Amino acid sequence: MKMMKIIKMKVNNRTFFIYLAKIYMKIHKYFISRLYKRNV
C-alpha cells in the first residue's frame, strides 16, 4: 500500500493516462490487424 501511494504521488495522472493510452492503442491495433487478416 505504501509503495502504491508513493508511485501515485511521483507520477501525475496525465502522464500515467498517456502511458495507458499508448499501451491500449498498441493492443487495439494488434487485434484489428488480426481480425482484418482473418476476414481477408
Phi, psi and omega in degrees: 000317179298318180301315180300317180296319179296316180298316180298323179290320182289315183264118177283158190299326186294311181295322179296320179295317178298319179299313178296320181297320179297315179297316181299317181296320178298314180295317181299313179299320180299313181291321179299315181296322179293318179294320180297314180297323181292323182285328184285000000 
